[in-house]
Amino acid sequence: MGSRRIVVVGAVAAATVLAGVANASAAPSSDSGDRHAVEVQAHRAAKRMAVDPIPSEYTAIAPVRVLDTRNTGGPVGQGGSVSVDLSGLTPANATSVVLNVTGTAPTASTFVTVYPSDEGRPDASNLNLSPGQTRANQVTVALSADRRVTLFNNAGNTHLIADLSGYYQDGLAALYNPVTPGRVLDTRNSGGPVGAGGTVDVAFPWLPGSATAVTFNLTGVNATTNTFVTAYPAGSGVPLASNVNVGPGEAVPNQVTVPLGVNKTVRLLNGNGTVHLIADMVGYYDSSAGFPFVPVSPERAMDTRPGAGLTPDFFIALTGWGEESDPVALMGMVGNVTATNPSNPQFVVVYPGGAQMPNTSNLNLVTGQTAANAVSVGIGFENAVGDRSVNFANNAGYVDVIFDIAGFFVQFN
């Protein structure tokens, strides 16, 4: 990749780690020592963004199922792919889409990559599956010229499901506003577990009246049976879609982007048994203010393997995003974070440079697990490295981290 890891002289104070999820993360560390910065630089996607990028704005929709190989086509085999035509559900000027992609009944450990159908398969991935597992991930992906995307399966056979939850277009819609991640729901602390067929509402009353949708990381934990969780606008009907699939003893996250419903509220439905739900807000869309989106071809920006991953005594600052005063300034990004080779149960958090490590999580891991999750995150100035960065940290043990970029939120100066 051409990336370099440089240990930066100096340190920043460690944030207290509180975001652990029961049964999936070690207890919070009481270490008050310094958390040193490690810099990773020179990712090509930022440099390859079009010289004259087309700014796109977002339209959130009620989820629509656009692919289910259980009903049509059969499982996708090793090295196989399936193309999804989205031209009937997106406008002619659509540049990219937001999908929730679910893999189920895989016969082997595999990964799934989603990419524009008129391009070659990139060195990137969106979903990692183990045999028999059902897991979902949000995917933001550029459209081909004829508004198609392709889903590739690496090994064995697996069924694939895709739900369309929104699209970006060259035209007036909504702009993105990244925020420092913050916890807005934790039923372990308030309200108790959500029962079968039960719902819990998450309200965002502080958002402006022009806000249209919110993006948050949704985690299911302590499920009593295999279940699914669906996020949708309060006041709307329950869609034929799901966002999180979780079983007993698991802690499973997935980033979701959901239109705001009645009283700026999103509703979460649990399918079976009981489950605790956690939501960490990372941003929102607004029809009046914010940053437009520029998609890029999926590209790998960071891969710490072998042996250069995270431990709790430092964080990784992914840098090289240019200056905020640049003609086209990169203010945030959409990507996919994958963690692998964890030495013990732990969590990984992604957050803007310059911010204190938040009381949130993006990935929850058990020993030896490989898992991925979508990330929407702001870019901030990190004093520890003297550059604008996106930061990655964990709370316990060792883990390798991989980060693939799908696009940028930009400011035109």
C-alpha positions as a Python dict, from the first residue, in 0.01 Angstrom:
ca = {
    (1, 'M'): (0, 0, 0),
    (2, 'G'): (293, 233, 39),
    (3, 'S'): (185, 327, 392),
    (4, 'R'): (440, 405, 665),
    (5, 'R'): (400, 364, 1038),
    (6, 'I'): (592, 626, 1236),
    (7, 'V'): (605, 640, 1615),
    (8, 'V'): (554, 1005, 1695),
    (9, 'V'): (756, 1161, 1974),
    (10, 'G'): (520, 1264, 2251),
    (11, 'A'): (187, 1132, 2372),
    (12, 'V'): (-168, 1224, 2454),
    (13, 'A'): (-355, 1138, 2770),
    (14, 'A'): (-546, 812, 2758),
    (15, 'A'): (-923, 837, 2748),
    (16, 'T'): (-1106, 628, 3004),
    (17, 'V'): (-1235, 322, 2821),
    (18, 'L'): (-1600, 259, 2903),
    (19, 'A'): (-1757, 132, 2582),
    (20, 'G'): (-1718, -242, 2646),
    (21, 'V'): (-2019, -460, 2570),
    (22, 'A'): (-2109, -744, 2804),
    (23, 'N'): (-1992, -1089, 2693),
    (24, 'A'): (-1786, -940, 2413),
    (25, 'S'): (-1528, -713, 2567),
    (26, 'A'): (-1282, -715, 2850),
    (27, 'A'): (-1349, -495, 3150),
    (28, 'P'): (-1254, -129, 3112),
    (29, 'S'): (-890, -57, 3171),
    (30, 'S'): (-797, 139, 3483),
    (31, 'D'): (-459, 230, 3338),
    (32, 'S'): (-411, 606, 3350),
    (33, 'G'): (-90, 603, 3150),
    (34, 'D'): (-40, 778, 2820),
    (35, 'R'): (-177, 646, 2494),
    (36, 'H'): (89, 710, 2230),
    (37, 'A'): (11, 806, 1872),
    (38, 'V'): (124, 599, 1576),
    (39, 'E'): (89, 764, 1236),
    (40, 'V'): (-13, 587, 916),
    (41, 'Q'): (4, 797, 603),
    (42, 'A'): (-18, 800, 222),
    (43, 'H'): (-349, 645, 122),
    (44, 'R'): (-419, 680, -244),
    (45, 'A'): (-795, 727, -250),
    (46, 'A'): (-772, 1084, -119),
    (47, 'K'): (-515, 1167, -385),
    (48, 'R'): (-713, 999, -662),
    (49, 'M'): (-1041, 1174, -591),
    (50, 'A'): (-1155, 1339, -912),
    (51, 'V'): (-998, 1676, -987),
    (52, 'D'): (-1348, 1811, -1046),
    (53, 'P'): (-1557, 1592, -812),
    (54, 'I'): (-1935, 1588, -841),
    (55, 'P'): (-2085, 1675, -501),
    (56, 'S'): (-2373, 1444, -412),
    (57, 'E'): (-2650, 1488, -159),
    (58, 'Y'): (-2838, 1215, 26),
    (59, 'T'): (-3196, 1097, 9),
    (60, 'A'): (-3296, 852, 282),
    (61, 'I'): (-3578, 610, 203),
    (62, 'A'): (-3769, 342, 388),
    (63, 'P'): (-3564, 22, 338),
    (64, 'V'): (-3645, -173, 21),
    (65, 'R'): (-3524, -529, -40),
    (66, 'V'): (-3340, -541, -372),
    (67, 'L'): (-3171, -882, -350),
    (68, 'D'): (-3242, -1212, -176),
    (69, 'T'): (-3069, -1514, -328),
    (70, 'R'): (-3272, -1741, -99),
    (71, 'N'): (-3570, -1662, -320),
    (72, 'T'): (-3407, -1601, -658),
    (73, 'G'): (-3086, -1728, -813),
    (74, 'G'): (-2957, -1949, -533),
    (75, 'P'): (-2641, -1908, -323),
    (76, 'V'): (-2339, -1731, -468),
    (77, 'G'): (-2053, -1976, -516),
    (78, 'Q'): (-1680, -1947, -463),
    (79, 'G'): (-1541, -1664, -674),
    (80, 'G'): (-1894, -1593, -795),
    (81, 'S'): (-2083, -1269, -808),
    (82, 'V'): (-2431, -1130, -851),
    (83, 'S'): (-2524, -794, -1007),
    (84, 'V'): (-2807, -578, -874),
    (85, 'D'): (-2986, -331, -1102),
    (86, 'L'): (-3087, -24, -903),
    (87, 'S'): (-3193, 193, -1197),
    (88, 'G'): (-3561, 150, -1114),
    (89, 'L'): (-3518, 273, -757),
    (90, 'T'): (-3270, 558, -802),
    (91, 'P'): (-3281, 875, -1015),
    (92, 'A'): (-3077, 909, -1333),
    (93, 'N'): (-2832, 1142, -1157),
    (94, 'A'): (-2766, 904, -866),
    (95, 'T'): (-2394, 858, -796),
    (96, 'S'): (-2394, 599, -515),
    (97, 'V'): (-2622, 404, -285),
    (98, 'V'): (-2639, 294, 77),
    (99, 'L'): (-2722, -74, 120),
    (100, 'N'): (-2754, -310, 412),
    (101, 'V'): (-2588, -631, 291),
    (102, 'T'): (-2646, -956, 478),
    (103, 'G'): (-2469, -1288, 427),
    (104, 'T'): (-2633, -1604, 556),
    (105, 'A'): (-2573, -1980, 551),
    (106, 'P'): (-2210, -1958, 429),
    (107, 'T'): (-2043, -2297, 385),
    (108, 'A'): (-1689, -2163, 444),
    (109, 'S'): (-1509, -1868, 597),
    (110, 'T'): (-1538, -1598, 332),
    (111, 'F'): (-1558, -1229, 258),
    (112, 'V'): (-1797, -1031, 40),
    (113, 'T'): (-1700, -726, -167),
    (114, 'V'): (-1947, -475, -312),
    (115, 'Y'): (-1838, -250, -598),
    (116, 'P'): (-1962, -66, -912),
    (117, 'S'): (-2051, -317, -1182),
    (118, 'D'): (-1853, -141, -1454),
    (119, 'E'): (-1523, -158, -1261),
    (120, 'G'): (-1284, -438, -1170),
    (121, 'R'): (-1312, -593, -825),
    (122, 'P'): (-1113, -379, -578),
    (123, 'D'): (-868, -482, -308),
    (124, 'A'): (-1132, -421, -42),
    (125, 'S'): (-1406, -607, 146),
    (126, 'N'): (-1735, -527, 316),
    (127, 'L'): (-1849, -838, 500),
    (128, 'N'): (-1666, -1126, 671),
    (129, 'L'): (-1852, -1451, 739),
    (130, 'S'): (-1785, -1778, 922),
    (131, 'P'): (-1956, -2108, 830),
    (132, 'G'): (-2324, -2102, 924),
    (133, 'Q'): (-2313, -1738, 1035),
    (134, 'T'): (-2564, -1465, 952),
    (135, 'R'): (-2413, -1116, 960),
    (136, 'A'): (-2499, -779, 808),
    (137, 'N'): (-2306, -464, 724),
    (138, 'Q'): (-2396, -126, 582),
    (139, 'V'): (-2229, -56, 249),
    (140, 'T'): (-2192, 277, 71),
    (141, 'V'): (-2091, 208, -289),
    (142, 'A'): (-2064, 406, -611),
    (143, 'L'): (-2298, 310, -893),
    (144, 'S'): (-2192, 205, -1239),
    (145, 'A'): (-2298, 417, -1536),
    (146, 'D'): (-2612, 203, -1569),
    (147, 'R'): (-2672, 216, -1191),
    (148, 'R'): (-2567, -136, -1099),
    (149, 'V'): (-2356, -280, -818),
    (150, 'T'): (-2188, -621, -797),
    (151, 'L'): (-2155, -843, -490),
    (152, 'F'): (-1863, -1089, -495),
    (153, 'N'): (-1822, -1395, -269),
    (154, 'N'): (-1469, -1522, -210),
    (155, 'A'): (-1507, -1880, -82),
    (156, 'G'): (-1767, -2155, -43),
    (157, 'N'): (-2132, -2077, -104),
    (158, 'T'): (-2335, -1808, 68),
    (159, 'H'): (-2674, -1648, 33),
    (160, 'L'): (-2674, -1270, -1),
    (161, 'I'): (-2947, -1022, 89),
    (162, 'A'): (-2940, -648, 17),
    (163, 'D'): (-3174, -374, 136),
    (164, 'L'): (-3157, -27, -19),
    (165, 'S'): (-3183, 248, 245),
    (166, 'G'): (-3088, 556, 45),
    (167, 'Y'): (-2892, 709, -239),
    (168, 'Y'): (-2667, 1004, -318),
    (169, 'Q'): (-2745, 1217, -622),
    (170, 'D'): (-2608, 1515, -810),
    (171, 'G'): (-2883, 1747, -695),
    (172, 'L'): (-3055, 1904, -400),
    (173, 'A'): (-3124, 1665, -113),
    (174, 'A'): (-2948, 1646, 227),
    (175, 'L'): (-2593, 1712, 346),
    (176, 'Y'): (-2396, 1518, 607),
    (177, 'N'): (-2288, 1652, 945),
    (178, 'P'): (-2035, 1433, 1129),
    (179, 'V'): (-2033, 1449, 1508),
    (180, 'T'): (-1798, 1312, 1770),
    (181, 'P'): (-1949, 968, 1841),
    (182, 'G'): (-2183, 964, 2140),
    (183, 'R'): (-2403, 702, 2305),
    (184, 'V'): (-2776, 774, 2271),
    (185, 'L'): (-2922, 439, 2385),
    (186, 'D'): (-2814, 155, 2612),
    (187, 'T'): (-3098, -66, 2734),
    (188, 'R'): (-2859, -236, 2975),
    (189, 'N'): (-2867, 86, 3178),
    (190, 'S'): (-3222, 205, 3112),
    (191, 'G'): (-3541, 37, 2999),
    (192, 'G'): (-3428, -325, 3005),
    (193, 'P'): (-3406, -574, 2717),
    (194, 'V'): (-3640, -548, 2419),
    (195, 'G'): (-3878, -844, 2394),
    (196, 'A'): (-3998, -1045, 2095),
    (197, 'G'): (-4186, -812, 1862),
    (198, 'G'): (-4108, -526, 2096),
    (199, 'T'): (-3977, -184, 2004),
    (200, 'V'): (-3773, 93, 2159),
    (201, 'D'): (-3767, 450, 2034),
    (202, 'V'): (-3456, 668, 2003),
    (203, 'A'): (-3535, 1039, 1984),
    (204, 'F'): (-3304, 1313, 1857),
    (205, 'P'): (-3484, 1628, 1976),
    (206, 'W'): (-3169, 1842, 1962),
    (207, 'L'): (-3136, 1810, 1585),
    (208, 'P'): (-3252, 2103, 1370),
    (209, 'G'): (-3593, 2096, 1208),
    (210, 'S'): (-3427, 2053, 869),
    (211, 'A'): (-3261, 1724, 971),
    (212, 'T'): (-3377, 1433, 756),
    (213, 'A'): (-3190, 1122, 876),
    (214, 'V'): (-2942, 999, 1137),
    (215, 'T'): (-2646, 764, 1122),
    (216, 'F'): (-2560, 555, 1426),
    (217, 'N'): (-2385, 235, 1520),
    (218, 'L'): (-2644, -18, 1641),
    (219, 'T'): (-2526, -309, 1858),
    (220, 'G'): (-2727, -607, 1976),
    (221, 'V'): (-2604, -797, 2282),
    (222, 'N'): (-2721, -1061, 2533),
    (223, 'A'): (-2983, -1206, 2298),
    (224, 'T'): (-3167, -1505, 2439),
    (225, 'T'): (-3215, -1661, 2093),
    (226, 'N'): (-3125, -1592, 1732),
    (227, 'T'): (-3293, -1269, 1636),
    (228, 'F'): (-3288, -970, 1403),
    (229, 'V'): (-3325, -598, 1469),
    (230, 'T'): (-3481, -351, 1225),
    (231, 'A'): (-3437, 27, 1241),
    (232, 'Y'): (-3702, 246, 1074),
    (233, 'P'): (-3871, 588, 1109),
    (234, 'A'): (-4112, 610, 1402),
    (235, 'G'): (-4467, 638, 1274),
    (236, 'S'): (-4396, 434, 960),
    (237, 'G'): (-4482, 72, 892),
    (238, 'V'): (-4228, -200, 967),
    (239, 'P'): (-4026, -263, 648),
    (240, 'L'): (-3930, -603, 506),
    (241, 'A'): (-3566, -548, 603),
    (242, 'S'): (-3324, -601, 888),
    (243, 'N'): (-3010, -429, 1015),
    (244, 'V'): (-2856, -653, 1282),
    (245, 'N'): (-2857, -1031, 1316),
    (246, 'V'): (-2745, -1153, 1659),
    (247, 'G'): (-2745, -1480, 1851),
    (248, 'P'): (-2695, -1584, 2214),
    (249, 'G'): (-2355, -1486, 2352),
    (250, 'E'): (-2278, -1250, 2063),
    (251, 'A'): (-2231, -874, 2048),
    (252, 'V'): (-2300, -768, 1689),
    (253, 'P'): (-2277, -409, 1562),
    (254, 'N'): (-2389, -254, 1235),
    (255, 'Q'): (-2393, 107, 1126),
    (256, 'V'): (-2737, 222, 1013),
    (257, 'T'): (-2869, 533, 841),
    (258, 'V'): (-3239, 587, 903),
    (259, 'P'): (-3486, 862, 807),
    (260, 'L'): (-3616, 1053, 1107),
    (261, 'G'): (-3978, 978, 1188),
    (262, 'V'): (-4239, 1143, 1406),
    (263, 'N'): (-4083, 1385, 1657),
    (264, 'K'): (-3735, 1319, 1511),
    (265, 'T'): (-3750, 960, 1634),
    (266, 'V'): (-3617, 626, 1506),
    (267, 'R'): (-3779, 299, 1613),
    (268, 'L'): (-3591, -27, 1674),
    (269, 'L'): (-3779, -358, 1646),
    (270, 'N'): (-3658, -689, 1789),
    (271, 'G'): (-3774, -1005, 1614),
    (272, 'N'): (-3733, -1290, 1865),
    (273, 'G'): (-3657, -1355, 2231),
    (274, 'T'): (-3507, -1064, 2421),
    (275, 'V'): (-3203, -853, 2335),
    (276, 'H'): (-3025, -546, 2470),
    (277, 'L'): (-2969, -266, 2220),
    (278, 'I'): (-2700, 4, 2214),
    (279, 'A'): (-2689, 300, 1974),
    (280, 'D'): (-2392, 534, 1919),
    (281, 'M'): (-2468, 838, 1703),
    (282, 'V'): (-2198, 943, 1452),
    (283, 'G'): (-2375, 1199, 1233),
    (284, 'Y'): (-2692, 1326, 1070),
    (285, 'Y'): (-2821, 1457, 737),
    (286, 'D'): (-2967, 1806, 701),
    (287, 'S'): (-3138, 1969, 403),
    (288, 'S'): (-2995, 2311, 495),
    (289, 'A'): (-2636, 2263, 610),
    (290, 'G'): (-2350, 2016, 603),
    (291, 'F'): (-2111, 1853, 357),
    (292, 'P'): (-2183, 1683, 23),
    (293, 'F'): (-2048, 1337, -56),
    (294, 'V'): (-1799, 1234, -325),
    (295, 'P'): (-1781, 855, -382),
    (296, 'V'): (-1456, 687, -484),
    (297, 'S'): (-1383, 337, -605),
    (298, 'P'): (-1338, 118, -295),
    (299, 'E'): (-974, 124, -193),
    (300, 'R'): (-768, -12, 96),
    (301, 'A'): (-615, 269, 301),
    (302, 'M'): (-463, 74, 590),
    (303, 'D'): (-377, -285, 677),
    (304, 'T'): (-173, -340, 992),
    (305, 'R'): (-101, -708, 923),
    (306, 'P'): (127, -862, 1021),
    (307, 'G'): (197, -751, 1372),
    (308, 'A'): (156, -373, 1349),
    (309, 'G'): (-195, -347, 1495),
    (310, 'L'): (-349, -193, 1803),
    (311, 'T'): (-279, -237, 2172),
    (312, 'P'): (-429, -19, 2447),
    (313, 'D'): (-114, 187, 2503),
    (314, 'F'): (-140, 373, 2171),
    (315, 'F'): (-382, 473, 1898),
    (316, 'I'): (-334, 482, 1522),
    (317, 'A'): (-375, 821, 1354),
    (318, 'L'): (-456, 769, 987),
    (319, 'T'): (-333, 1090, 823),
    (320, 'G'): (-271, 1251, 486),
    (321, 'W'): (-612, 1412, 432),
    (322, 'G'): (-482, 1755, 330),
    (323, 'E'): (-571, 2087, 485),
    (324, 'E'): (-913, 2221, 577),
    (325, 'S'): (-829, 2525, 363),
    (326, 'D'): (-771, 2320, 46),
    (327, 'P'): (-994, 2405, -253),
    (328, 'V'): (-1175, 2075, -193),
    (329, 'A'): (-1129, 1999, 176),
    (330, 'L'): (-1197, 1648, 306),
    (331, 'M'): (-1414, 1687, 617),
    (332, 'G'): (-1516, 1327, 677),
    (333, 'M'): (-1529, 988, 513),
    (334, 'V'): (-1725, 670, 468),
    (335, 'G'): (-1535, 346, 493),
    (336, 'N'): (-1529, -10, 620),
    (337, 'V'): (-1323, -115, 921),
    (338, 'T'): (-1226, -480, 961),
    (339, 'A'): (-1058, -624, 1269),
    (340, 'T'): (-877, -958, 1271),
    (341, 'N'): (-644, -1161, 1493),
    (342, 'P'): (-777, -1029, 1825),
    (343, 'S'): (-582, -1185, 2111),
    (344, 'N'): (-878, -1164, 2351),
    (345, 'P'): (-1230, -1015, 2381),
    (346, 'Q'): (-1218, -642, 2311),
    (347, 'F'): (-1370, -352, 2120),
    (348, 'V'): (-1238, -112, 1854),
    (349, 'V'): (-1342, 251, 1824),
    (350, 'V'): (-1296, 494, 1530),
    (351, 'Y'): (-1319, 867, 1593),
    (352, 'P'): (-1207, 1206, 1454),
    (353, 'G'): (-853, 1324, 1515),
    (354, 'G'): (-825, 1571, 1801),
    (355, 'A'): (-1126, 1431, 1986),
    (356, 'Q'): (-1105, 1244, 2314),
    (357, 'M'): (-1160, 873, 2269),
    (358, 'P'): (-1540, 847, 2298),
    (359, 'N'): (-1754, 620, 2513),
    (360, 'T'): (-1865, 425, 2205),
    (361, 'S'): (-1759, 126, 1997),
    (362, 'N'): (-1754, 28, 1629),
    (363, 'L'): (-1653, -338, 1654),
    (364, 'N'): (-1697, -590, 1934),
    (365, 'L'): (-1469, -892, 1908),
    (366, 'V'): (-1406, -1228, 2068),
    (367, 'T'): (-1070, -1404, 2055),
    (368, 'G'): (-966, -1495, 1700),
    (369, 'Q'): (-1268, -1336, 1533),
    (370, 'T'): (-1263, -1146, 1204),
    (371, 'A'): (-1544, -891, 1174),
    (372, 'A'): (-1624, -575, 979),
    (373, 'N'): (-1844, -271, 1021),
    (374, 'A'): (-1918, 40, 818),
    (375, 'V'): (-1778, 367, 950),
    (376, 'S'): (-1883, 728, 887),
    (377, 'V'): (-1638, 954, 1067),
    (378, 'G'): (-1521, 1313, 1067),
    (379, 'I'): (-1160, 1419, 1004),
    (380, 'G'): (-1002, 1638, 1271),
    (381, 'F'): (-662, 1788, 1357),
    (382, 'E'): (-462, 1558, 1584),
    (383, 'N'): (-203, 1750, 1787),
    (384, 'A'): (-10, 1433, 1867),
    (385, 'V'): (93, 1394, 1501),
    (386, 'G'): (53, 1753, 1381),
    (387, 'D'): (-185, 1653, 1104),
    (388, 'R'): (-551, 1593, 1028),
    (389, 'S'): (-645, 1236, 1101),
    (390, 'V'): (-897, 965, 1172),
    (391, 'N'): (-805, 771, 1487),
    (392, 'F'): (-834, 400, 1571),
    (393, 'A'): (-805, 257, 1923),
    (394, 'N'): (-887, -58, 2118),
    (395, 'N'): (-933, -131, 2487),
    (396, 'A'): (-756, -462, 2551),
    (397, 'G'): (-500, -700, 2402),
    (398, 'Y'): (-386, -696, 2040),
    (399, 'V'): (-580, -668, 1715),
    (400, 'D'): (-500, -600, 1348),
    (401, 'V'): (-706, -334, 1174),
    (402, 'I'): (-793, -294, 805),
    (403, 'F'): (-964, 16, 665),
    (404, 'D'): (-1119, 55, 318),
    (405, 'I'): (-1243, 390, 188),
    (406, 'A'): (-1569, 434, -9),
    (407, 'G'): (-1595, 813, -28),
    (408, 'F'): (-1550, 1154, 133),
    (409, 'F'): (-1762, 1433, 273),
    (410, 'V'): (-1614, 1751, 131),
    (411, 'Q'): (-1615, 2127, 162),
    (412, 'F'): (-1566, 2346, -143),
    (413, 'N'): (-1367, 2655, -49),
}
